[in-house]
Amino acid sequence: MLRRESKKAKRFERKRRIRAKIFGTAACPRLTVFRSLRSISVQAIDDSAGKTLAQANLAELGKKAKNTVVGAALVGTSIAERLAKLKVKKAIFDRSGYKYHGKVKALAEAARAGGLEF
């Protein structure tokens, strides 16, 4: 009999494989994305110190941002601005097992447009 895995379990397996290969530092933090049905958020993490340098999410932007591709782009722009204040120009993009498509792609492209290099 075939064993069926849930979507969530498959995503966590992809996330584990990705996470084994990437590591963020203070100069080049790991930019990790979390996407849910209600929101999208992103964190810039320094793995060597185990600290979050900056974060941005949809709830902070208020009523003007909805959980759409446009809202995700606003979150990407927001994290790029916050990292620019910390004088961080490079980052490693961690898609956390999500497809690089739709909201995740919009967030990444907006962060790149804001001055971040992946």
C-alpha positions as CSV (number, residue, x, y, z in Angstrom):
1,M,0.0,0.0,0.0
2,L,1.3,3.5,-0.9
3,R,2.1,5.8,1.9
4,R,0.5,9.3,1.5
5,E,2.2,12.3,2.9
6,S,0.6,15.6,3.5
7,K,1.5,18.7,1.7
8,K,2.9,20.1,4.9
9,A,5.1,17.1,5.5
10,K,6.5,17.3,2.0
11,R,7.2,21.1,2.4
12,F,9.1,20.4,5.7
13,E,11.2,17.8,3.9
14,R,12.1,20.3,1.2
15,K,12.8,22.9,3.9
16,R,15.1,20.5,5.7
17,R,17.1,19.8,2.5
18,I,17.4,23.5,1.6
19,R,18.3,24.5,5.2
20,A,21.2,21.9,5.3
21,K,22.9,23.8,2.4
22,I,22.5,27.5,3.4
23,F,23.9,29.5,6.3
24,G,23.5,33.2,7.1
25,T,26.0,35.6,8.7
26,A,25.8,39.2,9.9
27,A,27.1,40.5,6.6
28,C,25.0,38.1,4.5
29,P,21.9,37.0,6.4
30,R,19.5,34.3,5.5
31,L,16.2,35.8,4.3
32,T,13.6,33.2,5.2
33,V,9.9,33.4,4.1
34,F,6.8,32.1,5.9
35,R,3.6,32.1,3.9
36,S,0.1,31.2,5.3
37,L,-3.4,31.6,4.1
38,R,-3.8,34.9,5.9
39,S,-0.3,36.5,5.8
40,I,3.2,36.4,4.5
41,S,6.3,37.3,6.6
42,V,10.1,37.4,6.1
43,Q,13.0,37.4,8.5
44,A,16.7,38.2,8.0
45,I,18.6,35.8,10.3
46,D,22.2,35.7,11.3
47,D,22.7,32.0,11.9
48,S,26.2,32.3,13.4
49,A,24.8,34.4,16.3
50,G,21.3,32.8,16.2
51,K,19.6,36.2,16.0
52,T,17.0,37.9,13.8
53,L,18.4,41.1,12.3
54,A,15.2,42.4,10.8
55,Q,11.7,41.2,10.0
56,A,8.7,42.3,8.1
57,N,5.2,41.0,7.7
58,L,1.8,41.9,6.2
59,A,0.2,42.8,9.5
60,E,2.6,45.7,10.1
61,L,1.6,47.3,6.8
62,G,-2.0,47.8,8.0
63,K,-5.2,47.7,6.0
64,K,-3.5,48.9,2.8
65,A,-1.9,45.5,2.2
66,K,-3.9,42.4,1.5
67,N,-2.5,38.8,1.3
68,T,-1.9,39.0,-2.5
69,V,1.1,39.2,-4.8
70,V,1.0,43.0,-4.4
71,G,1.0,42.7,-0.6
72,A,3.9,40.3,-0.8
73,A,5.8,42.8,-2.9
74,L,5.2,45.5,-0.2
75,V,6.7,43.1,2.4
76,G,9.7,42.6,0.2
77,T,10.2,46.3,-0.2
78,S,9.9,46.8,3.6
79,I,12.5,44.2,4.5
80,A,14.9,45.7,1.9
81,E,14.5,49.1,3.5
82,R,15.2,47.7,7.0
83,L,18.3,45.9,5.9
84,A,19.5,49.0,4.1
85,K,19.3,50.9,7.4
86,L,21.6,48.1,8.9
87,K,23.9,48.5,5.9
88,V,23.3,45.0,4.7
89,K,23.5,44.7,0.9
90,K,23.7,40.9,0.3
91,A,21.4,38.1,1.6
92,I,20.8,34.4,1.0
93,F,17.2,33.7,0.0
94,D,15.5,30.8,1.8
95,R,12.2,30.0,0.3
96,S,11.4,27.5,3.1
97,G,10.2,24.8,0.8
98,Y,7.6,26.9,-1.0
99,K,7.7,27.1,-4.8
100,Y,9.4,30.1,-6.2
101,H,6.2,31.3,-7.7
102,G,3.5,33.9,-6.9
103,K,3.8,35.6,-3.6
104,V,7.3,34.2,-2.8
105,K,8.6,35.3,-6.2
106,A,7.0,38.8,-5.8
107,L,8.6,39.2,-2.3
108,A,12.0,38.2,-3.7
109,E,11.8,40.5,-6.7
110,A,10.7,43.4,-4.6
111,A,13.6,42.9,-2.2
112,R,16.0,42.8,-5.1
113,A,14.4,46.0,-6.5
114,G,14.9,47.6,-3.1
115,G,18.7,47.0,-3.3
116,L,19.3,43.5,-1.9
117,E,21.5,41.1,-3.8
118,F,20.7,37.3,-3.6
